[in-house]
């Protein structure tokens, strides 16, 4: 398991255009650069930064398709249970029928999706999001707003 995690860390990182990590804002707070006073201007600057947009893009590229796939799978289960009770009651092995297998599949899918989300966040977003957080805290401290 540890060997797999090392391989994931070594080879499965998202990178920016040209194979380089996206640039993170490293400058200190500059009063003239923020149209809004204090922390509000800093947070808007960070929100508009390419690094923040990249973190959001990575999140959305995983979250929206995964949510859609899970909802389709769930609705298919509910529709099949109500529209095709004969199919769902068909025995598979002994007293176990199709509905029981599909219901257990819902639980399994939930756990797999949770694992996939945590893995995706760890490998593709957490480091960049943490850098943004540190930079934002540094900028707000520099502005005397923290």
Backbone as a ProteinNet text record, in pm:
[ID]
protein_1_A
[PRIMARY]
XXXXXXXXXXXXXXXXXXXXXXXXXXXXXXXXXXXXXXXXXXXXXXXXXXXXXXXXXXXXXXXXXXXXXXXXXXXXXXXXXXXXXXXXXXXXXXXXXXXXXXXXXXXXXXXXXXXXXXXXXXXXXXXXXXXXXXXXXXXXXXXXXX
[TERTIARY]
81.5	0	86.2	191.4	279.2	351.6	388.6	458.2	366.5	240.2	145.3	131.3	121.5	111.2	233.1	351.7	473.3	470.1	422.6	412.4	312	201.4	100.8	159.4	230.9	290.5	394.6	469	576.8	525.8	417.5	382	244.9	159.5	22	-13.9	80.6	50.1	7.1	-94.8	-133.6	-31.1	-2.6	90.6	25	76.9	24	66.8	39	77.3	228.3	270.6	413	475.9	396.9	450.8	504.6	476.5	524	406.5	429.4	320.2	273.2	144	95.7	164.5	183.5	247.7	154.5	209.6	133.5	172.8	79.8	115.8	211.5	327.3	428.1	455.4	392.5	422.7	358.8	417.8	361.6	247.6	169.3	53.7	98.3	33.2	62.5	-69.3	-76.5	-200.5	-256.4	-169.5	-215.4	-274.5	-241.1	-287.6	-429.3	-483.9	-614.9	-714.5	-818.7	-917.9	-1001.8	-1018.5	-1093.8	-996.5	-1037.3	-946.9	-931.1	-813.1	-787.9	-794.1	-843.7	-843.8	-935.1	-1040.7	-1133.6	-1061.2	-977.1	-901.6	-802.9	-743	-646.9	-718.2	-832.7	-905.6	-954.5	-996.2	-1035.7	-916.3	-801.5	-680.1	-645.2	-651.3	-620.9	-723.7	-851.6	-956.6	-935.7	-884.6	-862.5	-729	-645.8	-512.2	-521.2	-424.8	-422.3	-410.1	-338.9	-322.6	-456.8	-535.6	-667	-759.7	-757.1	-840.8	-803.4	-674.3	-629.7	-681.3	-677.9	-731.6	-880.9	-952.9	-1096.6	-1123.6	-1043.1	-1060.4	-1038.4	-935.2	-907.3	-1021	-1075.6	-1188	-1309.7	-1343	-1461.9	-1448.7	-1328.4	-1307.9	-1331.3	-1317.7	-1347.4	-1489.7	-1526.9	-1651.9	-1776.2	-1782.2	-1903.5	-1928.2	-1830.6	-1856.6	-1885.4	-1814.6	-1837	-1977.2	-2021.1	-2155.4	-2261.1	-2242	-2337.4	-2345.2	-2229.7	-2228.3	-2298.2	-2271.4	-2334.4	-2485.4	-2530	-2674.3	-2744.5	-2682	-2740.8	-2751.1	-2646.4	-2646.5	-2755.4	-2767.6	-2868.4	-3010.1	-3032.1	-3165.3	-3200.5	-3102	-3127	-3172.2	-3110.6	-3149.5	-3292.6	-3325.8	-3460.6	-3564.1	-3535.2	-3630.3	-3648.7	-3539.6	-3550.8	-3631.1	-3613.5	-3687	-3836.5	-3874.5	-4017.3	-4078	-4002.7	-4057.9	-4040.2	-3942	-3916.9	-3900.6	-4008.1	-3995.6	-3965.5	-4008.9	-3979.5	-3830.3	-3765.3	-3620.7	-3546.6	-3586.5	-3518	-3540	-3650.9	-3679.9	-3616.1	-3555.6	-3494.7	-3382.4	-3387.4	-3283.5	-3149.4	-3042.7	-2907.2	-2841.1	-2846.2	-2788.1	-2866.2	-2942.3	-3021.1	-3124.8	-3122	-3217.7	-3170.5	-3054.3	-3000.2	-3054.3	-3116.8	-3173.8	-3100.5	-3142	-3078.5	-3087.9	-3201	-3218.4	-3117.2	-3093.3	-2996.3	-2855.1	-2820	-2687.8	-2673.1	-2775.7	-2770	-2765.7	-2840.4	-2837.8	-2701.2	-2639.6	-2503.9	-2405	-2432.9	-2350.4	-2357	-2472	-2483.9	-2389	-2385.6	-2294.2	-2148.8	-2117.2	-1981.4	-1941.2	-2032	-2004	-1978.4	-2053	-2033.3	-1893.1	-1851	-1717.5	-1608.2	-1627.7	-1528.4	-1518.7	-1631	-1630.7	-1563.5	-1587.1	-1521.4	-1370.3	-1326.6	-1183.7	-1123.2	-1192.8	-1141.7	-1132.2	-1231.6	-1228.1	-1110.2	-1091.5	-980.5	-846.4	-832.6	-708.1	-683.4	-788.3	-776	-736.5	-799.7	-765.9	-621.5	-578.9	-442.8	-339.8	-364	-264.1	-268.8	-384.8	-398.1	-439.1	-480.8	-525.6	-468	-446.1	-411.1	-286.3	-181.1	-57.1	-77.4	-141.5	-165.2	-258.3	-361	-453.4	-383.5	-295.2	-221.3	-126.6	-61	25.6	-55.1	-172	-258.7	-297.3	-328.1	-365.8	-251.2	-130.5	-14.7	11.4	3.7	26.8	-77.8	-202.4	-309.7	-289.6	-251.4	-226.3	-110.2	-6.8	108.5	68.4	-12.4	-56.5	-144.3	-234.9	-322.5	-245.8	-146.1	-61.5	15.4	64.2	137.4	50.1	-78.6	-171.8	-223.6	-182.7	-229.5	-372.7	-424	-563.4	-580.6	-476.4	-486.6	-491.1
-118.8	0	125.7	127.3	243.3	261.7	150	158.5	221.4	186.1	243.4	393.1	435.5	577.1	653.3	596.2	660.2	675.1	572.2	578.9	685.1	694.4	795.9	935.1	955.7	1086.8	1121.8	1022.5	1048.3	1076.7	1011.9	1023.1	1077.3	1101.7	1136.1	1278.8	1368.6	1506.8	1583.8	1667.9	1757.8	1867.5	1907.2	2016.7	2118.3	2238.5	2345.9	2330.8	2431.5	2426.1	2409.9	2328	2306.9	2213.5	2145	2050.2	2112.6	2239	2304.2	2331.1	2331.3	2362.5	2506.1	2534.2	2671.1	2766.2	2888.1	2989.7	3032.1	3046.4	3092.4	3236.3	3318.4	3457.1	3462.5	3523.3	3529.7	3672.8	3771.6	3908.9	3947.5	4043.5	4097.3	4189.9	4225.1	4311.2	4449.4	4498	4630.3	4706.6	4814.1	4889.2	4936	4977.4	5028.9	4918.6	4794.3	4684.2	4640.8	4682.8	4637.1	4752.2	4740.8	4847.2	4854	4741.4	4740.9	4749.6	4812.9	4825.6	4694	4675.6	4565.4	4428.4	4335.5	4194.3	4166	4242.9	4217	4224.6	4324.1	4337.4	4224.1	4181	4070.6	3942.6	3914.7	3793	3795.7	3911.9	3921.1	3898.3	3950.7	3929.6	3781	3713.7	3570.2	3493	3529.7	3460.7	3474.9	3586.5	3609.9	3554.5	3506.8	3459.4	3330.4	3309.9	3184.8	3060.7	3069.8	2954.1	2913.7	3010.9	2981	2923	2981.2	2931.3	2787.8	2755.9	2619.4	2521.4	2560.8	2474	2451.3	2556.9	2543.1	2454.4	2470.7	2390.1	2241.9	2213.2	2074.1	2015.8	2093.3	2047.6	2017.9	2112.4	2096.7	1981.9	1960	1850.9	1715.3	1706.5	1580.7	1580.4	1685	1685.4	1678.1	1754.8	1755.9	1622.2	1564.6	1433.8	1323.6	1324.8	1221.8	1234.1	1354.8	1377.3	1334.1	1371.2	1333.3	1181.2	1115.7	969.5	902.3	950.2	888.8	911.5	1032.6	1059.7	974	956.2	870.7	727	677.6	541.2	527.5	626.5	621.8	625.9	718.2	727.8	602.8	542.1	416.2	308.1	304.3	207.4	232.7	357.5	391.4	363.6	404	381.4	232.3	156.4	12.3	-52.9	-5.4	-62.5	-36.6	78.7	110.8	66.4	74.8	44.8	-101.1	-168.6	-307	-396.3	-411.4	-493.2	-640.3	-687.8	-826	-848.5	-752.9	-760.8	-754	-662.9	-645	-764.6	-836.1	-951.8	-1080.5	-1073.7	-1194.7	-1245.1	-1373.2	-1427.2	-1439.2	-1411.7	-1422.9	-1546.4	-1557.3	-1673	-1693.9	-1799.3	-1826.6	-1718.3	-1658.6	-1553.4	-1415.5	-1407.4	-1278.7	-1249	-1131.1	-1093.8	-971.9	-931.5	-820	-691.5	-666.6	-545.2	-539.5	-651.9	-654.9	-627.3	-685.3	-662.5	-514.5	-459.2	-317.7	-226.6	-259.3	-178.8	-180.8	-298.2	-307	-233.4	-236.2	-161.6	-11.2	36.3	178.9	213.2	127.5	151.3	146	44.4	29.9	151.4	196.8	314.3	437.6	453.6	567.1	565.2	450	439.9	459.6	401.9	419.6	565.3	632.6	773.5	859.8	828	901	880.8	757.9	729.4	801.9	798.2	862.5	1013.2	1072.7	1216.8	1253.8	1179.7	1209.5	1192.2	1089.9	1067.3	1179.6	1217.2	1325.4	1455.8	1485.9	1608.7	1604.9	1492.7	1480.8	1496.1	1434.6	1433.6	1556.5	1619.5	1720.7	1858.9	1873.1	2005.2	2051.3	1962.2	2003.4	2090.4	2052.9	2128.7	2271.8	2285.3	2417.9	2500.7	2437.2	2509.3	2554.9	2471.1	2508.7	2625.2	2622.7	2734.4	2863.1	2855.3	2973.3	3024.2	2932.8	2972.5	3043	2986.4	3049.6	3188.1	3196.4	3325.2	3428	3384.9	3475.5	3522.9	3431.4	3470.7	3568.9	3544.3	3634.6	3773.3	3774.9	3902.9	3979.2	3908.3	3977.2	4024.1	3946.6	3991.4	4117	4118.2	4234.1	4358.2	4337.7	4450.6	4487	4411	4439	4396	4306	4263.1	4128.3	4058.7	3923.6	3923.1
0	0	0	86.1	90.7	-41.1	-105.2	-232.3	-337.5	-338	-430.9	-407.3	-280.5	-250.2	-298.3	-282.3	-330.9	-482.3	-551.9	-696.7	-738.1	-666.7	-697.5	-679.6	-568	-542.8	-648.4	-691.4	-785.8	-925.9	-968.5	-1107.7	-1140.4	-1043.1	-1076	-1039.1	-1040.4	-1005.4	-1128.9	-1112.7	-1221.1	-1229.9	-1348.9	-1367.7	-1457.7	-1453.9	-1535.6	-1679.5	-1762.8	-1902.6	-1915.9	-2008.6	-2030.3	-1929	-1845.9	-1749.8	-1622.7	-1598.6	-1476.9	-1385.3	-1253.1	-1161.2	-1182.6	-1159	-1177.5	-1080.7	-1126.8	-1044.4	-932	-815	-700.1	-670.7	-624.8	-594.8	-476.5	-494.6	-389.3	-342.4	-404.3	-368.6	-235.6	-171.3	-47.4	-83.1	13.9	-5.1	-51.8	-157.4	-210.1	-211.7	-136.4	-122	-255.9	-349.4	-477.4	-565.6	-542	-626.3	-591.5	-478	-432.6	-438	-520.8	-525.2	-398.3	-328.8	-204.4	-87.6	19.7	134.1	209.8	268.3	360	297.6	378	340.4	221.8	203.6	92.6	-41.5	-58.8	-183.1	-201.8	-92	-98.8	-141.1	-80.3	-113.4	-258.6	-307.2	-448.2	-540.3	-503.2	-583.3	-589.1	-475.7	-472.4	-553.9	-541.3	-616.1	-766.2	-810.9	-954	-1003.4	-913.5	-952.3	-1033.7	-1123.2	-1200.6	-1112.3	-1001.6	-913.2	-851.9	-808.1	-750.9	-857.1	-975.3	-1084.2	-1120.6	-1113.1	-1141.6	-1035.7	-909.8	-803.4	-824.6	-858	-884	-1004.2	-1110.4	-1230.3	-1199.2	-1122.1	-1085.6	-1002.8	-910.7	-828.7	-916.5	-1002.6	-1085.9	-1184.5	-1236.9	-1332.9	-1268.3	-1138.1	-1069	-1014.4	-942.8	-866.8	-955.1	-1061.7	-1143	-1213.5	-1283.2	-1345.6	-1243.1	-1130.7	-1029	-969.8	-943.3	-889.2	-989.5	-1114.3	-1217.8	-1232.5	-1237.1	-1250.9	-1133	-1011.2	-895.4	-895.5	-931.6	-935.3	-1040.5	-1155.9	-1258.9	-1208	-1144	-1089	-982.5	-894.5	-788.2	-846.9	-941.1	-1001	-1080.1	-1145.1	-1216.6	-1118.6	-1001.6	-899.4	-853	-824	-776.4	-884.3	-1008.5	-1117.9	-1142.6	-1141.4	-1162	-1049.8	-927.4	-814.5	-825.8	-882.9	-893.3	-1026.6	-1134.4	-1266.2	-1307.6	-1251.2	-1291.1	-1168.6	-1090	-968.7	-999.1	-1114.5	-1150.8	-1172.7	-1237.2	-1258.6	-1125.2	-1040.3	-912.1	-818.9	-836.7	-751.6	-803.7	-920.6	-979	-888.7	-849	-761.6	-835	-761.2	-815.3	-756.4	-625.2	-555.5	-426.7	-421.5	-301.2	-278.8	-159.7	-125.7	-170.6	-228.3	-273.8	-413.1	-426.5	-556.1	-614.8	-732.8	-803.6	-721	-655.8	-576.2	-461.1	-398.1	-287.1	-339	-451.7	-510.1	-548.8	-612.1	-651.9	-529.9	-425.5	-302.7	-237.2	-229.7	-175.5	-267	-397	-491.5	-466.3	-418.7	-383.3	-268.4	-167.6	-55.8	-102.1	-179.4	-229.9	-313.7	-399.2	-481.9	-395.8	-288.9	-199.7	-139.1	-91.8	-32.5	-137.3	-255.1	-361.6	-405.4	-415.2	-454.2	-347.6	-221.3	-113	-118.5	-139	-151.2	-271.3	-385.9	-506.8	-488.4	-420.6	-396.6	-306.3	-199.2	-107	-176.9	-258.4	-332.2	-432.4	-504.3	-602.1	-533.5	-421.4	-348.5	-301.3	-247.1	-195.2	-305.7	-419.1	-526	-616.7	-630.4	-733.9	-687	-558.9	-516	-384.2	-290.8	-155.6	-147.8	-217.8	-209.6	-261.5	-377.4	-435.1	-346.6	-289.7	-202.3	-74.5	-20.8	98.8	70.1	-45.2	-84.4	-94.6	-155.5	-165	-26.5	62.5	198.1	267.5	257.6	321.1	261.3	129.6	64.3	105.6	114.6	154.8	298	387.7	526.2	534.4	456.6	456.3	404.8	300.2	244.5	343	412.5	507.1	630.9	671.4	783	743.8	620.3	570.7	564.8	549	543.7	681.1	784	919.4	942	860.3	870.2	935.6	971.3	1024.3	1168.1
[MASK]
++++++++++++++++++++++++++++++++++++++++++++++++++++++++++++++++++++++++++++++++++++++++++++++++++++++++++++++++++++++++++++++++++++++++++++++++++

